[in-house]
Amino acid sequence: MLTTPIIAVGDTQEHHSTGYPLHDNDSAVDAYVEVTQRPPEQPLFGRRILEWALTRHQDEPFIHLGDLLDLSCRNEARRVRDTFRTVRSPGAILPGNHDGLMFGIYGYDVLAAALDPGAAKWNRACRRGASPDDAGHRTGNEALTKRDFIAMYFEALTEGPRPLPGLQPPPASGERRVSWRDPRPSAYLSAIEAKVLDGHRYADSFLAQRLRLPRAPGATRGVVLIGLDTNQAGALVSTWDTLMGRSPGSQGHVHPDQLLAIEGWLDEAIRDGDIVVFAGHHNWRSLGLPTRTLLRSVMGRLDHPLVYLSAHTHSGFWAVHRELARRPLLELNVSSLSDWPIAYRRISFAYDEEARRLRVRGELMPSGDVPSATYADLLAAWERDTCARTGVPAEMIRELDLVTVKRQRESRGTLVEWLLLAVGPACETCEQPLFDHANAYLDAMLQVLLQGDAIVKSNMTGVQFPKAPLPSWCGPRTFPDCANGLIAEKPGDYQANVTLFRRKAELIETFNGFLDRLDQPEVKAYMTCRAVVAAKIDFDATDEGNTDDRSEDKRRAEQFFRIEASVGME
């Protein structure tokens, strides 16, 4: 063995669901882009899945392979930052296409981008449904650009129980190169090369990271993981992708300036005889041809088998790539923590010097006494790890989630309605359907919170909640009374509908922040359980042709359930 295990997760996609509703993320879009609007349990409890996965392995370092956020809002970043404060193990986060690009999965409309150079639409979507007098949530800086994401990440790395020595966050504006390394020889995150840009070039910024994987006893070589930023999607790339009918975020790009910045790491690894493993958010075939060509050239300098870790697909697989070079490249693509199949990997490496083969063990997690071989096994492992710890009958949770998911799916708008709005004349009240659907979705979120409040009080003996803060307009009412009052309210006109949406959004956001203060194991397990079970129910309710290759048969064909593979030199 060369290394002890690390935990690899991806595609958390923490989602801000209470911003100003837009055509781009109206629930109608969910009819043909299935993961556009997830079950209400996901924006409420989804980050608990990430917390659960990482805290179950507190003695093992982790790598997050990108798409930590969804819309890329500051509010999303604040939530996950609070989540990581509960994790004691060292880790690193690679940027994904949702981490600093507008909506991540949506292409920039060339004309709309020209008419909206300040991305005001993006910023408005990140506001917390704020009323005109809510100055705290109606700033002009609610959206999180690629530069902002890198700066916030650096700030997080300099805080907490393991601050990185000497790392300085970049200034608020201006071009800046960062070249940092940890002086401690055993540091997990051992070096960073980054460049931040602002203005219309912000998406050309990059963040590359070098991880020194934990060495196994008796290991004859070290293993270095180079985490690439596959999201250098600047203005030119975005426009070209749009003209080619692609979302700017769907295809990955690594520019020569990033590869030049990591050359020193490769030189050191070659000198020291280390194995180099590469990682990036985009799966190999989603990288643009120029990027794959450049990477193959860089990899060709190494005299050992090649491995690439990725995410992005939300599906998970093993693959061997032989195009562009004779030497095979083994890829392990980890699954998503936001869409079924929800899973993560526990990865370690071994090397056969004589055969010159690198073995990758990627345990599919969570796991029972034997590795999961079906989706039913995987769900059972999650239920055993989470639902069984709640003290609540699992069947009760399934029934609640089944009703919630069914109601959410039935409340979607129609594509015809959405398209007519998009091409029709601009008028304020034309947005009434957006608020109708947004209010229905917020009602579902409130129902989930009400269910949780009742379940904790009746089934979790001894759990005491701190007093939840409520908006002042709730008056002396309790949360259940205030929430039920909003659900029952019937707005009479467009403005009343907007006002009602804002109140629901404020109440949900206030209570959502309260959830992050809860640290009772049973409550954390309950929230994690509901998010996982709802994702599986939503997946089962989706036509197989609309699951983005996530069907069980397709996953089995691409070796999703496999836990080990090896690769040689030819």
N, C-alpha and C positions, 0 to 999 in steps of 0.2 A: 504493500500500500504506500502511496505517496502522500495522501492527505486524509485527515479526518473530515467528517461531513460538514457541508454548509447547506443552508436552507435557501432555495430559489423560489421566488414568488413573482407574479406579474399581473398586470391589468386589473388593479384594484378599482380604478375609475370611480373614486369618490365623487358623487354627483350632487350639484347644487340644484335642487328641484323647486326652489321658491323664488327665483328671479323672474323678472318681467317675461311673460310667455311670448315666444317668437314662432313664426311659421316654421323656422328651421328645426325646432325641437318640440313642436306640437305633437300630441299623441297620435295624430293621423299618420305621421311619418313612420310610426312604429309598425304600421301595417305592411311596409315593405322593407324597412331596415329594423329588424326585429329587436335589436338591443338598444334602439334609440330611447325608448322609455321602459325602464325595468319595473318590476313589481314594487309597490310602495315600501316594502320591507327593506329594499336595497339602499335607498338614500338614507333611511333611518338607521339601519343596523349593519350595513355592508362593511364598514370599516372594522367592525368587531371580528369579521372573518380574518382579516389581516392580523389584528391583534392576537387572536387565538392561535393562529399558525405560528407566529413568532415567539409568543410567550410559552408555547409548548416545547420550545427548543432553546431555552435561555442560555445554554452553554455552547451553542453553535452559532457562528456568525451567519449573516444573511446577505443576499443580494436581491434587490427589487429590480426586475428587468423592464420597468417603465410602464407608463400610463397609470401613474399614481392618482392623477386627477381625471376629470371627465370634460367639463366645459372649460377648464383652466381658469378658475376663479380664486380670488384670495381667500374667500370663505372656505372653499374646499381644502386649500392648503393649510389653513389654520386648524381644521378638524384633524387631518392626518398627522399634523405636527404634534397635536395633543396625544394622538394614538401612539406615536413612536416614543413618547416620553415614558410609556409603561414598559418599554422593551429594554432589557439590560445588555443584550448581546450587541457586539459591534456590527455595523452593516454599511451598505452603500446602495444608492438609488440611481439607476440610469434614466436619462430622460426618455419619455415616450412621445408619440405624436400628439397626445392629449395634454402633455405637460408644457404648455406655452404656445400652442397654436390655437387659433380660433375654432372652438368646438372639436378640434382634433380630427374628426372624421368627415367634416364638411369641406368641400372645395370652396375656395374664394371665388365668388362671382366677379369677373373682371370689371364689369360696369359698376356693380354695387361697391366694390372695393374702391373704385375711383371716386364714387360719390360719398363714401364714408371713410376717408383716410384716417380718421382718428379712432376707428373701430368703436364708435359710440354704441352701435347695436350690440356688440360683444359686451361692452361695459354694462349696458343696461340689463342684459340677460344675467349678469352676475350680481345685480343688486337684489337685496332680500325683499322683493315685493314692496319696497319701501314707499311710504307716503311722502308727499312733498315736504313735510316738515321734519322728516327723519334724516337729519344731516349726517348721522353716523353711518348710514348705509346707502347714501346717495352721492358718494364721492365720484370723482372722475377717474378713479384708480382701482376699481373693483376687479377688472380683468387682470389676468396674470400672464404677461408675455414670457417668451423664452428667457430673456434677460432677467426678468423678475424671478422666474423659477430658479435659475442658477444662484442668484443673490440670496434668495430665501433658504435654499439648500445649504449654502455656505454658512449662513447665520445659524442654522440648526446644528451644523457640525462643530461650531465653536461654543456651543452651549452644552448643558447637561453634565452627566457624571463622567463623560469621556471626551472633553473638548480637545480638538486637534491643535497641537501646538504650532503657532505661527501662521495659521491660515487666516487671511483677512477677506471679508466680503468685499466685492467690487463696489465702486462708487455708484451713485444713482444714475449717472449718465456718462457718456463718452466711451470710446473704445478702450478696453483694458485686457491685457494678457496676464494670466495667472499661471505660475509654475511653482508647485509646492510639493514637498516630500516630507514624510514623517521621519524624524531622526531615530526613532525606535526601531531596531531591526526586526522585531516580531509584530509590528503593527499590521493589522488586517488591511485597512485602507491606507496604503503606503505612499501614494503619490497622486497628484491631480495636475492635468494640463487643461486649461480652459481659455476661452476668448469670449468676451461679451461685447455685443454691439447694440446700439439703440436705433431709434428712428425706424424707417421701413426695412432696415437690414437686421432687425433683432433676431429673426429666425435663422440667420446664418451663424449665430453664436454656437459654440460647442462646449461640451463638458466630457472629457475623457478621464477615466480613473483606473488606477492600477491597484489590484488587490493581491496580497500575498496570502495564499490559502494556508490553513493550519496544517503543519507538517505532521505526518503520522510517525510514531516511534519507529526508528530504524530506516526511515526513508532515505534513499540514495540520491534523490533530486528534490529540489524545490519546485513548486507550481505557482506560476504567476497568472492571474486572470486580468486581461485588459478589457475593461468595459468601455465600448465605443458609444459615441453619440450618433445614432443613425438618423437624426432629425435636423440636419442642416438644410432646411427647406426655406430658403430666402425668397425674395420677391420674384426673381426670374424663374426659380423652380416652381413656385406656386402657380404662376401664370402658365407655364408650359404644361404642368400636370393638368390644369383646368382645361386648356385647349385640347389635350389628349383624352379628356373625359375621365380623368382620375381626380380623387381627392388629394390635396397636397400631402396629407398625412398618411395615405394608404401605401405610398412607396417610400422607402428609406433612402437617404443620401448621406454619404460621408465625403467631405471635401478634402482635397490634398493638404490644406493647412492643418487639419486635425491629424492626418497620418504623419506629416512632418513633425508635429509636436511630440508624437509618441515614439519616434525613432530611437531616442536615448534609452527608453525602456527595453526595446528589443535588443539593442546593443548589450545592455547589462545582462539580460537573460541569456543571450548566446554566450557571453563571457563566463557566466556562472554555471552554465549547463542546466538552467531551469527549463522546465516544460512551460510553454505559453498556451493558455486557453483564451479564446476570444469570446466576447459576449456583446450583444446589442439588442435593442428593443425589437426591431423588425426581423422576422424570419428571413432566411437566406434568399428565397425566391422573391420576396417582396422588396429586396434591395435593387436599386436601379442597376442596369448593366455596367455603366461606368464605375459605380461603386464596387460592384463585385469584382470587376477587372482589377481595380486598384488594390483591393484587399487580397486578392489572389497573389498579386505581385509582392505585397508585404509578407504574406504568409510563406511565400516561397523562400524567404531567407532562413526559415527555421528547419533544422534537421531532425524533426520528430513528427509523429502523426498529428493531425489537425482536428480540433474540436471547436464548435461554435454553439453557444447557448443563446436562446432567443425567447420571445413571447409574441405579442401582437395578434396572433390568430384566434385567441380564446378557445383553442381546441386542444393543442398538445399532441406531439408526435415525435418519432425518431426518423431521421432521414440521412442518406449518404449522397453527397453531391460530387460529381466527377467532371462537370463541365468547366471549361476555362483553364484546367490544369490536370496533369496526370494524377497527382496525389489526391486521394479521396478526402472529403471533409465530412466529418460526422456532426450532425446537428441534433441537439435535444431541445425541443420547443416545449416550454412549460405551459400549463393550462392557466386559465383565468381564475381570479378570485371574485369575479362579479357575474359571470354567466356560466351556466352548466356546460361541461363538467367542471365544477369548482374543485380545484386540487392544487397541490404544490409539490415540489420535488426536494428530496434530501440527497445531495450529490457528493460523491467522493471519487477520487481518481487513483488508478494503479497502473504500473508500467512494467511490461515484460521486456527487459533489455535485450534478451536474445532474439525474440521474435520481432522486436521493435513494434509492439502493439500497445496502444494506450486504451485502457479499459475505463469506461465511465459507468458508475453505478448511480442510477437516478431513481431512488425509491419513490413510488407514487404515494403521496400522503394526503389525508390521514390513511392509516392502514390498520387492519385487524391483525389477528394472529398469523394470517397468511395474506399475501399481496392481493389486492383487488383485481378481479378478472372480469367484472361487469360493472355497469352503472349502479346496479342494485347493491353490489358490494361496497362501492364508494359511498353511496348514500348511507348505508348501514354504518360505515365507519364514522361518518360525520355525526350521525344520530347518537352513536354510542359515546362519542367524545363530547358532544354538546347537549343534545336533547335529554339524554339520560341523567345529566347532572342538574337539571332544572327543578326536579321534583314535580314536574307537570307531565301528565300523560302525553306521550308522543302523538297519539291519535287525536287529541284535542288540538295540538299545534297544527297537525296536518289539515284538520277540518277548517280551522281559522284561516290558514293560508290559502286553502282551496277556494273558499268564498271570496277572500280579498283579491286574489289573482283573477278569478272569473269576473268580478265586478269591474276591476281595472281594465281588463281587455275589452269588455263590452262598452265601456264609456269612451272609447277612442272616437275621434272624429273620422270623417270619411275623406278619402283622397280627392274625390270630386270637389267637396266643399273646400278643402285646403287649396287645391289648384285654382279654383275660381277666385278665392281671396287673393292669391298670389298675383293673378293677372288682371284683377279688377281694379277699378279706380280707388285711389287712396282716400280713406276717410276714417275718422276716429272710431266711429261705431262699427265699421267693418270688422274690427278686431273682436267683436262680441263673441264669436265662436271660440276664439282662442281662450278667452277667459272662462267660457262655459266648460271647456275641457280641462283647463288648469284648475278650476274650482273642484271639478269632480275628482281629479287626482289628489288634490290636497284633502278632500273629504276622506279619501281612502287612507291617506297617511294619518289623519286624525283618528280614524277608526282603529288603526293598528296601535296607536299610542293608547287609546282608551282600553283596548283589549289587554295590553301589557299592564296598565295600571290596575285593572281588575284582577288579572291573574296573579300578579305579585302579591297583592293584598290578601287574596284568598288561598293561594297555594304555597307561598314561600314564607313559612312561619319564621319569625325572628328577623326578617329583613326590614330594616327601617330606612326609609328614604329621608334625605334632608329635604327641607321645604323647597319646592320648585318655585323659582321666580316666575311671575306671570306679567304680561303687559298691564299697564295701569287701567286700560279700558275694560279689563275683566272685572274690575272692582273687587268686591269681597268674595266673588264666586271661586269655587275650587276649579282645578283643571278640568275634570269631567263636565262640570256644569258649563264652563266657558266654551269648551270644545263642542259639546252637544248643541249649545245655543247657536254657534256658527254654522254647524251642519244643517240645522233646521231652518236657518234664515233663507228667505226667498227674495232676492234682489228684484226691484221693480224696473230698473232701467240700466243702461250701459254703465253709467258712473257708479251706481250702487253695486254693480257686479265687480267693478274694479276695486272699490273700497273693501268689499267683502273678501276678495282675493288677498288684498294687502294684509288684512287682519289675520286671515288664516295663515298666511306666510309668516307673519311676525310671531304668532303663537307657536307654530311648528319650529321655527328657527330658535326661539327661546327655549323650548322644551328639548330640542335636539342638542343644544349646548349643555343642558342639564343632564342628558343621558351620559355624556362624556365624564361626568363627575361620579358616576356610579361604579363602584369597584367590587361589589359583592359577587363572588364566583357564580352563584346561581343565576343572577341577573345577567351577567356577561354571557353565560352559557345559553340563556333563553334568547337573547338578542341574536347571537351567532346562529343558533338553531333555526330561528325563524327566517333569517336571510337565506340560509342554504336551502331549506325546504321549499321556500317560495320560488327560488331560482329553478329548482328541479320541476316543480309543478308548472311553472311558466314554460319551461322547455318542453315538457310533455304535451302541453296544449298547443304547441306550435307545429304547423305543417312541416314535415321533414324537408321539403324543398326550400324552406325559408330559415334553416338553422345554421347557415354558413358552415356546412360540412362538419357539424358537431354531432351528427347522429352516431349512435353506438356502433353500428356496422362500419361506418366510415372511420371512426376512431380506431376500431380494432384492425382495420386494413392498414392503417398508418402506425400501428404498434404503440398506441397510446398506453396500453396496459403493461408494456414491456418495462422492466426495471434495470436492465443492464445491456450494454453493447460495447464493442471494441472496434478500433480502427487501426489500420497499419499504414505503411508507406505507399503501397500500390494496391 
